[in-house]
Amino acid sequence: MSQRYDVIVLGVGGMGSAALCHLARRGRRCLGLEQFDIPHDRGSSHGITRIIRLAYYEHPSYVPLLRRAYELWRELEAQSGMRLLHITGSVDAGPPGGGIFEGALLSCQVHGLPHEVLTSRELTARFPAYRLPAETQVLFQPDGGFLLPEACISAHVMLAQEHGAEVRARERVLGWEPDARGVTVTTERGQYEADRLIVSAGPWISRFVPTLGGRAVPERQVLAWLAPRRPEWFRHGAFPVFNLLVEEGRYYGFPVFGIPGFKLGRYHHRGQQVDPDQDNRWFEPEDESVLRRFAERYFPEGAGPTLSLHACLFTNTPDEHFVLDLLPGYPQVVVASPCSGHGFKFASVIGEILADLALEGRTRHDISLLSLGRLIGDPELGR
């Protein structure tokens, strides 16, 4: 016998857990299906800390979503009793004309965000761990910081359960089919029916939304935790998170928190497209070298012995913007967010948006930049 729900959420990671929470709080009968543990380290929503930054160089239209995300993260903290968001300030920096500084400054100017423009020397005087090239343009925004991804997912799931959501982990979804009343989802354990379906399957999303085949591409990403030689320069409270463009590429980093070491990563680490069902948690010497060379040059007092290496997956769209939309031809199906490596900070507000789309077919939030239609050549699909 199949069981019936108002909404099924396929994938209970960063986005799916938030959607489940919002749905349950609105009194809907909902089911979350996850093929791994909750939380888990096989996808994109883990790694001890994840950056949140308000001066968004990627596009100014992300800033209103971020403002709402901050509100919802604080609300989730209050409801769960868990500390999830830590403020450190954020540094967005790069060479003149590189786009990082200019885009971050534009977002601050358009939305009236507090910020400071600094030289490299001024940045080092304030935060001595940084050793950036003299020509680097620096924007400091005081509201940036980091989230605790595993705790965020756990908080969303536990709150959803308190409001009646059903969650099934270690249950792999085999597929879904439209039916006269909505959808039928088949797993390795049975079938479930619902009026609506949210597909938030991360690196596996194109398995369930073939339209995204070749447009949502999983990529292996590696993070390193290095032992600081001057720990006091890299502690929480003395070291802002950063988003930094240098000649070696674009890198990001965090203060020491949660586990030993100064954490850093390189966007599109080594450009390795991968199958998410394969084990991508192996490491080669070059994985470490890519990160160590950067640290030795720009954060020399943070480039001590390697303490940890972790792997995760980005799922990239061609323009590196998200997808939040109804599936063409299937208005009962919501497609959620191949986030191209910069989406976790938005998970709280994306959950709200997904619940809106599933229940009402629209949302008050401006998500026109994030339409599926832009990727498949049909701008009329944007909403």
N, C-alpha and C positions, 0 to 999 in steps of 0.2 A: 504494500500500500504506500502510495506517495503521500507526503505531508505538505500542507499548504501554508504559505506565508504571504504577508503583504510585500516584503522585499527580501531577496537573497543577495548577499554580498559575497562575491567570489574573490577571495584573497583578503586576509586579515592582517595586512602589514600597516605601514604608516597611514595610508589613505583609507583603506578598508576599515580599519579599527575605528577611525574617526567617523566615517559614514555610519557605521553600525551604532555608535554611541548617539549620534544625532537622531537617527531613526527611532531608536528605542526610547529616547527622551521625549519624542513626539507621540509616543504611545502606539507605535506600529509593531506588529508581530514580524520579527525579522530574524534571519539566520545568517551567520557568518561561517563560511567554509574555507579552511586553510589546509594546504597539503603538508605543511611542516608543523613544528611547534609554534607556540605563541608566547613571546616573540621568538624569532629564529635568525640565523646568520647566513642564510642561503641567498638572500635577495639584496635589497637596497636600503633597508631600514634598520641598520644596526651600526655598531662602531663606537659605543660609549658616549660620544658627543657628536652633535651636528650643528653647523653654524646657522644662526639666524641673523640677518642683517637687513636694515631698513633702507639704506641708501642703495637702491637696486639698480645697478648699471645696466642690467639686461633689458629693461624697458620701464618707463615711469608708471605704466598702467598696473604693474605689480604692487605698487606701494599701497593703494587702498586695501588690497587683499592682505598685505602684510599687517597693516594696522588692525584689521579685524582678526588676523591670526594671533597677534599679541594678546588682544582682549580674550580670545577663546582659550589660549594657553593659560592665562592667569585664572580664568574661570575654572578650567579643568584642575588646576592646582588647588583652588579653594574647595572644589567638590570632592577631590580624591584625597586631600591631605598630603599630597606628594609634591616635593620640590622638583620642577621640571625645566624651568627656564632660568638661566644664569646670565646676568648682564656683565659684559667686560668692556664694551665699546668695540667698534669695528674699524679696521683700516682697509680702504680700497685704494690701491696705488698702482702706478705704472708709468711708462715713459710718455712724453707728450705725443698725442695722436694715437695712443694705443687703445683708447676706448674705455678702459676701466675707470680711470679718474673722471673723464669727461661725462660718462654715463651716470656715475654715482652723483656727481655734482648736479647734473640736470635733474635727477630725481629729487634731490634735496631742494633745488630751486623751485621746481614745479609744485611740490607738495609742502613747502615751508618747513622742512625738517631741520632741526638744529645740527650744525656741522662746523668743522674747522678745516681750513686748507693749510697744510703744513709743507715745509720743505723736508727733504730727507734728514738734514741736520737737526731740525726742530723735532722730528719724530724720534730720533735717537736720543736727544736730550731728555725727552719725556719717558721714552720706553727703550732703555739701553740695549735690549736684546736685538733690536733691528739695526741692520747695516745695509741699507739700500743705496743704489747708485745716486750720485749727486743730483742728476737731472730728474730723478723720480718725482712725480707729482703725487701728493698724498692727500686723501680726504679722510678725516676722522669723524665718525658719527657715534655719539655716546650711547645709543640704544641697542647696538649690536651685541651679540653674545652667542650662547650655545644652548641647545636642548639636549636632553638625555633620551635618545630614541627608544631604547628598550623600555624605559620607564613610561614614556609617553604612550606607547602602544598598550602596555599593561594597564595604565590608568584608563584609557578609552575603553578597553575591553571589559574591565571590571565594572566600570560605571554603566556600560551597556547591559551587562548581566544584571546589575541591580535594578534596571528598568525593564527586565523581562526578556532581553535578547537571548537567543540560543546560539552557542558557538561550538563548532565541531572542528577540532584540529586533527592532524594526521589523517585527513580524508581527502584523497585526490579527486578533483573534478575531471570527468572524462569528456564532458561536453554539455551543451545546452541546445534546446530547440524551442522555437515559438509554438504556442498552442492557442486555442480559442480564447483562453482567459488570461494569458500572459506568457509564461515560460515554464518549461520543465528542465530541471538541471539533473544530470545523471552523474553520480560519483561511483567510486569503486565499492561503495557500501549500499547504494540505493538510489532512489529518485525523490526529488523535492519539487513542488510546484509553488509558483509565486505570481503575483500580479506584475511585479517589476524585478529587474535584475541589474545590479551594479557590478561591472567587471573591473576590478582593481587588482589585476594579477601581476603587476610589475613586469619583470623580464619575460614572463610567460604570456603576456597579454595578446600577442599576435596569434597564439594557439587558439584563442577563443574569439578573437576579432580579426578574421583574415584580411580585412581591409587595411589593417596596420602592418601586414607583411611587408618587410623591407622599409617600413617607415617608423618602426619602433625596434631599434637594433640594440641588443644587449652587448655591453662592453665591460671587460674586466678592469677593476680599479683596485689599487693597492694603497694602503695607509701605513705609515711608519711612526713608531714612538721611539724617540732618541733621548738618551740621558743628557740633561743639561749639565754643562760644566759650571754654570752659575745658576743654580736652581732658583735663587731669589728673583732672577730676571724673568723667569718663565712661569711663575706661580699665578694662580687665579687671583686677580686684583692688581697685578703688575704687568699683564701682557694681554693686549686686545687681540681678538680673532682677526685674521687677515685674509684678504682676497687680492692677490698680487700678481701682476704681469711683469715678467722679466724676459731676457732674451732666450732663456731655456724653456719658457712656456708659462702657463698660468697655474699658480700654486695657491693653496689655502692652508691655514694652520690654526692651532688652539693652544691655550695655556695647559699646563699639566693639570689633569683632573681625572679622578676615578681610578686610573691605573698609572704606574710610573711612566714618565716620559713626555716630551714635547711632541705633540701629534701634528703631522703634516701630510699633505697629499698633492698630487699633480693632476689637474683636470685632463681627462683622456690619457691617463697614465702612460701606456705604451701603444695605444690605439688597437687593442686586441679585441676583435669581435668574437663572441663566444656563444656556445650553446648553454643555456642556463641549466639544463639537466645534467651537464657534465660537471665534474669536480673542478671548480675554478679557484680553489683555495691552496694551490701549490705556489711555490715561490722560486724564482731564479735570481742569481746574483745581480742582474741588471735591475730587477724590481727595487732592490735596496739602493743600488747606485744612483738611479734616477733621482731619488729623494735625498740621499746623503750629499750628493754634489751640490744640490741647491742649498741645503742647510749649511754646509761648510762655507759657502760663499756669502750668504745673506744673513745667516744666524749662527756665526761661528761658535758662540758660547753655548749653543744648543745642540751641537753636532757630536755629542759623545757616543758611546757604544749603543748599538741598536738593542732595544728592550723588547719590542713587539713588532710584528708585521701582521696586518689583517687584510683580507680581500673582501670586496663587495662587488656589486654589479650596478652600472649605470644602464638605463634604457633610453637611448637617444632618438629624438625626432630630427629630421633634417635641419630645421631651424632652431632646435634646442629650446623651444617653448613647449608647454604642457599640452595635453589633450583633455578637455572636459566638455562632453557633449553627449547628445542622444545619438544612437547608432542609426544611420540612414536606413529607412525601410522597416525599422524595429523601434518604434517610439517607446516601447516598454523596457528598452535596454539602454543603460547609461555606460559610457566608456570613460574610464578614469585614468588619466595621468601617467603616460610614460614621461617622467619628469626630467630626463637629461641631466641628472646629477645635482640639481639644485632645488628639489621639490620638498624635502622633508619639512623645512621650516613652515611651509604652507599647509601642512596636513590638517591642522585644526579647522581652518576655514574651508579647505577642500571638502572635508567631511560634511560641513554645512551645505556647501554647494551641491554635492552629490545627493544629499537628502532632498534638497529643493527640486533638483532635476527629476529624481525618481518619483516624487510624490506629486509635483505640480507641473513638470515639463518645462520649467523655467526657473530663473533665480534673479534676485535683486542685484546680485553682484555683476559687475562688468567683466565677462569672460570672453568677449569677442575676439581677443587675441588668441584664445586657446581652442578655437573651433576645430573640429575634425575636417570640416570642409576645406580649410586652407591647404591641408596635406593631400587631398584627393582631387583638387581642382574644381571644387564647387563652393564658392564663397557664400552662396545662398544658404548653406547648411549652418553657418555660424549663428549663434544665438546669444 
